[in-house]
Amino acid sequence: LRPAVQKRYVELTEPTLSDQRTDLARLLNAIDDLEPVADLHVLRRLPKVLRSADFKVTAVIVDEDLIDVEPGDTTAQRYAIAFDLGTTTVVATLLDLVTGTPVGVASMLNRQQPFGGDVISRISATMLDERALGRMQQAAAETLAQLTEQVCREGGVAPEHVSEVAIAGNATMTA
């Protein structure tokens, strides 16, 4: 397997008067095989997580982005969810990215059905009512959230350990 999600466990030294590097610089210097870029979410969390975990943390990197910093060594916990966003049914598969095996699968009817049973009816609904698109997007998001909750519960995985999501569907559904 070569997932986009990478995790690096690091044990950092605490800042001192003679070593006043920023928390981010300290973390990035310890990850010598990657050059990730931190997003604002990470920058806001980093000081608290480092200090609460005694500077022993796991950096979560997706492609070139540092997306999270977790307390302790969580390198054995790498998960992703693959969604098949169908017109009628939506399927979610929770994957263990360490082993490549599915650990949870769930499906349910797409909550967009009240807007039409097929793609053409749903497109027409958005043309007739300017608020329909937002409501359909909300319905799809609720479907994905409920399935996420189900597969995580089935797999015994905390949702915060899911680092990547992929959604497949026809062009209208993904738009």
N, C-alpha and C positions, 0 to 999 in steps of 0.2 A: 504494500500500500504506500501511496505517496500523497496523503491528504494535504490540503492547503493549511490545515490547522497544525501548528507546531507549538510545543510547550518546552520551556527551558526552566529548570529549577536552579535557583541561584541563592547563595548565602552571601549577603553583602556585609561590609563593615559599616558600622555606624559613623555618622559624621563626627569629626573632631575639629578642634581649632586649626590643626595643620592640614586637614582634608575637608574642605568646605564645598565639595562638588554638590551640585543639585541632586535630588533623589533620582531624577530621570537620568542624568549623566552617569550616576553610580550604577544604575540598572543596565543601561545600554552598554557601558564598558564591560560588564560581566557577561554579556551575551556576545561572544566573540565570533560566532559563525554566521550571524545574521545582522542586518542593519535595519531594524524596524523603525517605523515612524509612529509616534504615540498620538492618539486622538485625545480630545478634550476630556472625555469620560475617564480615561486612564490618568491623565494629569490631575484631575480632581481627587481621585481615589488613592493615588499612589502614596502620599505621605502617611495617611492613616493606616493603610494596609501594611506598609513596611514596618511601622512602629508596633502595630498590634501583633505582628507575626515575628517580632524580634529579627527583622531584616532577612528572614528566610521565606522566599516567595517563589511562585511559579509565574513566569511571563507567558501569556497566551498570544500567539502571533498567527495571523491569517494573512497569507501572501506576504506583503511587506508592512502590514499594519499591526502594531501592538494594540490589541483590543481590550486586554484586561490584565490585571495582576491579582493572583489568588494567593491567599495565605498558605504557607506550607508547601509540601510536594504533592502536586495534583497531576503529575505527568502521566499517570496511568489512567486518567479520566479524560478522554477526548471523545466527544460525541457530536453527531450532526443529525439533522432531520431532513429527509427528502420527502417533498410533497408532490403528489400528482393532483393538480387542481383541475378536475374534470367539471363539465357542465352539470352533470347530475350528482356524481359522487366525488369526494375528496379522500385521498388515502395518504397517510403519514407513516413513514418508516424511520424509526430511531436507530441509528447505526453507531456501533462502537468503532471508532476510527483506529483503535490500536489493533483490533483483531479483524476488522472488516465484516463482522457479523451483525445482523439485525438483532436488536434486543427488545424491540417493541413495534407492533404494527396496529394501526387503528384506521377505521374508515367511518364516514358518515355522509349523509346527504348534504349537498352544497346548500347553504342558507340563502343563496341567491335565487333559488327556485321561484319564490313569489313574483320575481320580475320576468319570468318566462321560463319555459322548459327547455328552450334551445338558445343558441347563441344569437340568432337573428332576432328573436323576440326581445332579448336583453339589449341588443344594440338599439332596437326601435324604442325601447323604454327610455333609454338615455336621450334619444332625440325628441321625445314627447315631453319629458319632464327634466328640467335642468338639475334637479336635486337627486335624480335617480342614480347617477354615476357614483356620487358620494355614498349613498345608502347601499349600493351594491358593493362598493369597496369595503365598507364597514361590515357587511354581511360576510364577505370572504375573509376578512381579518378575524371575525369572531369564530368562523369555522376553523381556521388555522390555529387559533389560540386554544380552542377546545380540544382539537386533536393533539396539539403539543402537550397539553396537560395529561391527556389519556396515555400517550406513548411513554411519557416520562414516568408516570405512575406505574405503568405495566413493566417498564424496564428497571424501575428502582433508581432512576437517575434524577438528580435535582436539575430543574430547568436551567439554572445558571451554569451548569456544566456543558450545555449545548453551545458550541462555539460557531457553528456554521449551519446555514439553512439553504436548501436548493428547492426551487419551485419550478415544476414543469407543467405545461398545459398548452392548449392551442393559443394562437396569437391574441385572440380576443380575451381569453380568460386571464392570461398573464398581464395584459395591459390593464 
